[in-house]
Amino acid sequence: MSFHEIRTLTSSLTTVIIVSFYYIFLFNNYNNEFYSLDVNFSFWGTVILLLIPILVAAQVIVQILLHIILAVITKGKEDLSLEDERDKLIDLKATRNFYHVFMAGFFIGLGILAFGFSPLVMFNIFLGTILIAGIVGGVSQLIYYRKGV
């Protein structure tokens, strides 16, 4: 497996693990707010806004650890992080797929509101969409690296 595939796989696994634990933590600790009929928009805004820096910080830490581990394994002889045009194209296409899935989930969440469902359903769809879009982005990168662009 190449360095870029390993990086993509660790990034995808980190996203799945962090979002899953975050969702479970919220569900266990804030169960009353999670399914309250009177929606606390401040709570949900905080939930989604806190998820973004948590994901970014986790990704940075995991990528630093990955670079350190691979540098120790290769004894620093190879610069594994070089990117050429193919890598940039793969990254752009995977990012495109990520945003398509995220926007689809966003519009589904808005559609749920338009059909009279509770805003709780919309916010849960948003959290699920972040997870699914992260998975789609990572899987897209792996497929593009394996099959080519």
C-alpha positions, 0 to 999 in steps of 0.5 A: 500500500502506498503512503497516500493510500495509508494516509487516506485510510487513516484519515477516513478511520479517524473521521468515522471513529471521532464522529461515532464517539462524539455522537455516542457521547452526546447521546449518553450525556445529553439525552434529554436535549437530544430528543426534546420536543422543544428544540434547543437550537443553541445546543444543536448549533454548539454540537455541530460547531464543536464537531468541526474543530474536534475533527480538524484537531484529530486529523492533524494529530493523526497525520503527524503521528502517521508521518512520524511512524512512517519516518521511523520505519523508512528511517527518513530516507524517503520523502513520502509526502511528495504530491504530483498532478495525479495526487492533486487530481485524485484529491480534487475528485474525492473532495468533489464527491465529499461535497456532493454527498454533504450537499445532498444531505443538507438539502435532505435535511432542509426538505425534512423541515419543509415537510413538517418534521421536527428540527431534531430530525434535520440536525441528526441528518446533518450529523449523519451526513458529515459521517457519510460524506467523510466515508465517501471522500475517503473511499473515493480516494482509495478507489481513485488510487487503486484504479487510477483517474 
